[in-house]
Amino acid sequence: MQVQNLGDMLFRRKKAVPAGLRAVPTLAGGLPLVGHTVEFIRSTIELLTRAHRENGEIAAFQVFNRRMVAVFGPEAHEAVFRAPDSMLSPSEAYKIMTPVFGKDIVYDAPPEKMAEQLKMLLPALKDRRMRTYGEAVVLETEQSVRPWGESGVIDFVDFCRVLTNFTSSRCLLGKEFREGMTADFASVYHDLEKGVTPLAYINAHLPIPSFRKRDKARVRMVEMITNVIRARLRDRRQGEDFLQTLMEARYADGRPLSENEITGMLLAGMFAGHHTSSVTTAWTLIELLQNQGYLGRVVEEIDRVFGNGTPVSHAALRELTVTENAVKEALRLHPPLFMLVRVAQQDFTYKSWHVPKGTWIVISPTVSHRMNEVFRDADRFDPDRFAPPREEDKRDFAYISFGGGRHKCLGNAFAILQIKAILALLLGQYEFELAGDPIQSDFQGLVVGPKEPCRMRYRKRAQPSVTMSAATELGKMASPEAMVEAAAAHGHNGANGSATKAPTKKLKISIDRDLCQGHAVCVGESPDLFRIADDGKVELVMQPELSQYGKAHAAEQYCPTRTIKLRYE
């Protein structure tokens, strides 16, 4: 009992719990002085799983001298994600990324400077611009499978990592960087990734081999990206990529970004998108191969959409709802980031629990997504949970694979589009089967992928359904006619995008502007209903007429942050 209560005793000596509130219960098993440090370093996810199993929706534990509180479930997620940064700060937690991104960049910058830097990325993240990156996905996938031949065996996890290395480098750094890429880039980026582990939460500057390699890799990456910047300036070239956006960006005082700042922000983009897309592509195909019934439905859908020669376009990929649900389910079962963190800048209260200033608050998508009270039969691969009428992801702050609130991942919509495009190209051309390697999660870093090797056998399909000859189509805007044009009685389209019957009530739109990040997907879907306000967020122009219901539903469906809410009155 004395050991179990040590953390609480140390905490109470520092600050008493205010009257009317209660201290967060401490997880059992802490050791004198070091608390739960050993368990946290050895197996963070098992520690968090145990915390939920033994303590319920909230549990405190101690890592060295740092008090942490883990919370679980939609109610707790909402309280944390909606708290202002002045109350719960992500910057304090993610300073572990400073050795990778650089000093005074993103999370290491003061709040006002960080806001300016993130705003600089918006032109590259707008819906219309994001769709142009799709060309790279198709092109790189085509080139990657070209040497395969009729049949063979590949390590699919390694294949996905290399493929998304190519796509991310092309989209972020540009065509000339991608085409001049050598094995040096892959090695440097690998060392950067391996230098980001849960141990960095304790001290990101410990003199250990992985951190030393990380620091050397960061210096080399600055050199590589600086060479591209200077060559582009020298030759007066421009590109449709993140690099060009950042080269043209200016702070409020007119100052451009330095080469070091550009590198740091590009690395932030790569860390946000590359490895997460890589492991999710791998997990999705692994889960499909272990669930042959649903795999058959995915292949049937791909054949139906593309079998008549339809190019791999943005509009066509939107029809892959069965495939998209498989991707979302793989993300639910295997969220790339198993731990999201905020640091309390002030005393924080959740329900009647007191969380003192300085506490690190942890949310675990990996644990919360396995709660049976939120997701029915939560350990089972069941993509139909996202289809009508169940739609288990529609519960606010339940599905958090991309985080939540105003700091939700900016590129989540493109990530799903990218993975769908890769799967459509692969499953439309090949049949796959697992080659017998054990399927396990690799928790060595902060991004959780399948352990390697994870080999698959592939064989060219006798009658491929996807034509690999229309890469430029993916970047084109879907026409209004391609959008969903009707709504069901309760305000939702069927899985195939068509309505089942006409609505009998008036449709009303509301916007949660607190969560809006200014992607402007809704403006692209329906500029007569939505517009960008002076603060960069979306605002409503008018409530929809009956003829606009379909576009309103498309705006809701494709909003990356689930900011738009529809109801019938």
N, C-alpha and C positions, 0 to 999 in steps of 0.2 A: 504493500500500500504506500510506503514511503517513497519508493522509486516511482510509482505511477503518478504520484502527486507532486513530484519534484518540480516539474515545469510550472504548475499552478502556484506552488509556494514561491518560486523565484519571481514569477510575475506579480504576485500580490505584494511582495516587498517593494516593488517599484511603484505600483500605482493601484489604489483600491478601486474596486468595481463600484460605479455610482449606484446610489440607492434606487431601487425599483428595477434594476437590471441584474443579469447573472453572467458569470464568467463562462466562456465557452469550455465545455468539458474536454479534458486532455486525453488523448489516445493512450491506452495502456502500452506498456513495454518500453518506455524510455529508460535510458541508462543515466546514472549520475553524471552530472556536468555536461555530457555530450548529447543527452536526450535521445532523439531518434536519428541522429546523424548517420550512423552506420547503415541502418535500414534504408534511409533516403538515398545514399550513394549507391548501395548495392542494387536496390530494386525500388525505384520511386513509385512505379505504378502499383506494385503489390502493397506498398505502404498506404497509398491512397485508397485502394480497393478495401483494405482492412479497415481504414478509417470510416468509410461509409458503412461497411457491414456491421461494425461494432458500435458506432456512435450515431449513425443516422445522417441527417442533413448537414450537420456541422461538427467539426472536430479540430482541436488544437494539437499541434505537435511541435517539437523543438529540434532545430538543426543548428548545432553549435550554440551560439548565443542569439540566434534568430528565432523569434516566435512566428509560427505559421498557423493559419487557420484554413482548412479546406471546407468548401461548401458544395452541396450537391442538389440538383433538381432545378426545374424551371423557375420557381419562386426565388430561390437564392441567386440563380444566374441573373435574373432581371434586376434584383437589388444591386448587384455588383456592377453589371454592365451599364446600368442607367446612372450610376453615381458619377458626378462630375469629376474631372481629373484633379481638381483641387482637393477632393475628398479621397479618391482612390486613384492613384497614379500608375499607369503602365510604364511610364518613362523610368521610374525608379527601379522597377523590376527588370526591365530589359536593357539596363546598362551593361548586362553581361555581353551584349552584342557590340559594345564600344570597340574592343580589339579588332573586330571584323569590319564594322562600318566606318570607324574612325572617330576621333575626338570632335565634339561639337557638331555631330551629324545625327539627325533623327532623334533617337531616344536620349542621346547624350547632350543634345542642344537644350537651351532654355525653352520653356513651353511656347513662347511667341515665335521663336526662330524655328522650332520644329513644325509649328503650324504653317509658317511660310514655306518651308521645304516641302511638306506634303502637298501644299496647294500647287507647287510647281509641277507636280506629277499629274495633276488633273487633266491637262490637255492630252497626255498619252493614255489616260484611263477612260476618257469619254467613250460612250458606246460606239459611235461611228468609227473612231480610231481603233478601238479594240478589235473590231471585226476584221480590220485589214490584216491583223497578225495571223489570222486563220490560214492565210496562204502558206505561211511558213510551216505550219503543222502538217498540212497535206504534202507539201514539197519534201520536207525532211523525212516523213514516214515513207514516202515513195522511194527515196534514195536509200533509206536504211534497209528496206526489205529486198531491194534489187539484187543483192548477191545471194539471196537465200536458196534459189533453185526450187526444185519440186518438193523436196522434203529435207528434214534435218532436225537437229536439236539445238536449242539456244538456252542460255541462262536468261530468263525473261526479265528478272529484276535488273540485271546489268544492261540488257537491251533498252529498257525504259529509261534508265539513268542516262545512257549515252544519247538516246533520242531527245529527251527533254533538255539535255545540255545543249544540243544543237538548236532546238527551237527557241530556248530562252536566250541564247547568245545572239541569234539572228534578230529576235524581236527587241531585245534590250540594246544590244551593242551594234547591230546593223549588219548588212549583207557583207561588207568588206571584211569585218572581223570574223564572221562565221566562215567565209570562204578561205581565209588565211589561218584558220584555227589549227593548232597542232596539239599533240598529246600533252604539251606543257600546260595548256589551259585546264584540261581535265585533272591533271595531277595537282595543280595549284588550288583549284576549286575543291577538290577532295580534301586537301589538308585544311582548308578553311572550314569545311563542314565538320570534320572530325574534331575540330577544336571548340565546338559548341556542345557541351554536355551538361547534365544536371549539376556536376561539380562546379561549373562556372557560377551558379547561383550563390555558392559559398564564397568563392574567390576566383575571379576570372583571370587572375594574373599569377597563379601558382607556377613555380618553376618545374613544370612537368613536360615530357616530350611532346604531347599533343598540342599544348598551348604554345610551345616554342615553334613548332612547325606552322601553326596557325599564323603567328606573327610574321614569320618569314614569307608565307604565302601572301599575306596582305600587301607587303611591300612589293612583291613581284606582280600582283594583280594591278596595283596602281601604275606600274611601269607599262604593262600591256595595254591598259585602257588609255593611258596618256598618249601612247604612240598613235592610237586610232584618232584621238581628238586632234592631235597636231597635224596628222596627215589629212584629215578632213578639212581643217582650216587652211592648210597649205594649198590643197587642190580645189578649194572652194566647192566641196561636195556637200550635199545634204541628204538626209535619209528620213524614212518614215519609221522612226524607232524612238525608244526612250532616250537614247543618247542625244539625239538631235533636240528633243524637248528640253533636256537639261542644259545643253549648250546654249540654248536661246533664252533660258529662264533668267530672271533678275529678281533680287530682293527688292523690298519696298524702297530702299534708298538708291536703287539703280545698279547696285553691285552685282556682277555675274558670279556664278558658282566657280570655285576653284577646281582644278583638276582632281584634287583630293576629295572635295565634296561631291563632285560628279561620280567618282568611283564609289564612294560610300553609299550614295543613294542608288546607284545601279546594283550594288551588292545587296542592298536591302530588298530591291525588287526581285533579284535572283533567289535570295533565301526565301522570300514569300511565295514564289511561284514554281521554281524549278523542282526542288526535291518533293514538295507536296504533290505536284502533278505526277511526278515519276512513280512514287510509291502507290498513289491511288490508282493509276492505270494498271500497275502490277496486281494490286489487291483485287481490283474488279474482275480481271480475267481469271485469277485464281479462284475467287468465289464462284464465278460462273461455271468453271470446269468442275467444281465440287457440287454444283447444283445443276445437273444436266437439263432438268425440265425447264428451268428459267433460261438457260443458255439457248435452248431451242427456240424460245419465244423471241429472244434478242436477235438471233440469226434470221428468223422469219421476218421480223420487223425490218432489219437491214435489207434483206432481199426485196421486200415489198416496196421500200422507199427508193432503192437504187437499182433494182433489177432491170428496169426498162431503159437504163442508160442515163438516168438523172445524175447530174454532177454533184459532187460533195459541196453543197452550198450551205450558207447560213440558214436559209429557209428550209432546206431539206433536213438539216440536222435537228431543227426544232421539232420535226415529226417523230424523232426517235425518243418517244416518251418512255417506252419500256426499257430502252437502253439507259436513259437518264436516271430512271429509278434504280437501276442496278448500280450505277455509279454512286448515287446518293446513299444507297444501303451499304456499299463498301466503305464509304466515308463515315457512316455511322458506326459500323463495327470496328473500323480501323482508322480513326481520325489521325492525321499525320502529327498534329501537335497534341500530346497527351496531357499537357499542363499549361494553363493560361494564368498569368499572375498579375495582381495589382498590389500596390503598397499603400497602406492607410496613411494619409498625410494629416488626418485629424482622427479623433475618436469616431468610430463608426458603429451604428447599431443595426443589427438585423433581427427583426422580430424583438425578442427581449434579451438577445445576447449582446454583450458588450465586446467590441473589438477595439483595443486601444491603438492609439497612434503608433506607427512604426511596424505594425503587424503586416506580414506578407499574406495576402489572401489568394488562395489557390482554387481554381476551377479545373476539373478534369473532364474533358469530353469523353475520354475513354471509359471512365467509371459511370458518368451520368447517362451515357447512351445505352448502358446495360441495365437500366432501372426498369423493371417490369411494370411498375406503376405508371411509367411514362410511355414506354414502348412495349406493346404486347409481345410476349414470348421473345424478350429482348436479345437473347443469345442466338436466335435463329436468323439466318439470311432470308429475308422476306421483303423484296423490293415492293411488293404490292401494298405495303403499309403506307407508301407515299401516294398511292393512286386513290381517286374517289371510290367509295365514300369515306375511307379511313383517314387519309391525309394526316398521319400522326405528326408530321413535321410542321403543321400549321399552328400547333400550340406554341404560343410565344415563348421564346428562349428555351425551348426543349431541344431542338436540333442545333447544335453549336459547333459543327465541324469546322466552320470558318470563323469561329469566335462569335461575338455579338455586340450590339450597341454601336456607338459611333466609331469604334475602332475595329469593326468587323473587316475582314480581309477585303481590300479594294478590288482584287481581281478574281473573286470567287465565281462570277458568271462566266468569265472567259476560261477559267480552269475546267469547268464542267464541259463547256463547248469543245475545248481542246481534247479532253479525254474521250468524249463521244466521237470526235473525228478520227482519232487514232484507232479506237475499237471498230468503227465502221469500216475503215480501210483494211484492218487486219482480218476481222471475221468475215468480211465480204470476199476475201481472197483465199483464206486458209482455214483449215481445221486444226485444232490444237488438242493436246492431252498432256496432263502432268506426267513427268518422267519418273516419279517415285521419291523425290527428295522430301524430307519432312517439312511441313508447312508450319513455320513458327514466326513470331514477331521478334524483331531485333530492336531492343530498347537501349542500345549503346549510346545513341545521341538523343537530341530533342525531337527529331522527326522519326517516327516509327514506321519502318518498312518490313517486308518479309526478309527473313534470313537467307543469305546466299550460301551455296548455290540453290537456285529454284529453277530447275531445268524443265523445259517443255518440248515435246515433239510437235512438229508442224508438218502439214502436208497440203500442197496446193489443191484447192477445190476443183472438182471436175468442171463445174460451171460457176465461175466467180460472178458475183453480182455487182461489184463495185468497179467502176471504171477509173483507173488511176491516171487521169489525163486532164483534170480540170481544176488545178490548184488555184487559179485566179478567181474561181467562182466563190470561194469561201469568204473572201473579203468583201463581197458585194452586199449592199443593204438588201434586206428582204423587202419586197414590195408590200404596200398596204393590203393588196389582195391576198398575200400569203399569210397574213395575220389571222388570228381567230376572230370570226365575225359574228358570233352569236353567243348567248349566255343561257345557262340552264336556270330553272325556276329559283334555285337557291343560290344563284350567283356563282356557279362554277361550271367550267367546261368539262366534257368527258375526256377520257384518256387520249382519245384520238384528235382532240382539239375541236370537236363539233358539239353543238348543244343538243340536249335531249328534248327539250320543249321550251316554249317561249316563256319569258318571265312574266309574272302577274303583278309584281310590285315595282316600285320605283327604286332604281339603283342610286346609292349615295356613295361618294368617295371621301375618305379622310386620309390625311398625310401626317405621319409621325415625324415632324421635321427635326426632332431631337436626334433621330437615328439617320437622317438623310446625309449621304456623303457627296451628293452632287454628281452621281454617275450620268444622270439624265437619260437613262434607258426609256423611262416613261415619256419623255419629250419626243424621243425618236419614234415611239409607238403611236403617240397621239398628241401632236403639238397644239391641237385645238383644245385639249383638256389640261395640259400641263405646260409650265414654263420655268425657266431658271430665274430666281429672284436676285436682287442685288447682293445678297449674302452668299451666293453660290449654291444655295439649296433650291430644291424644287418647291413650287407652290401651285395650287390649284387655280385654273383659269375659270372653270365653270363646272357645274354638275352635268353629267352626260345625258344626252337625249337617247332615245331607244336605239337609234341607228349607230350610236357610239359605244354601246355596251360591250361589244366584242373587243374594241381597242382598249377600253378600260380594263377588261379582264387580262388582256395581253400585258398591259402596263403593270398590273399587280403581279402576274405570274413571273415576269422577267426582271422585276426590281431586285437587284442583288442584295439589298439590305432589308427586304420585306417591310419597307416604309409605308407602302400604300395598302390601305384596308378598304374593302368593299362590303357593303351591307345592303339588303333590300328592305324597304319600309313600305 
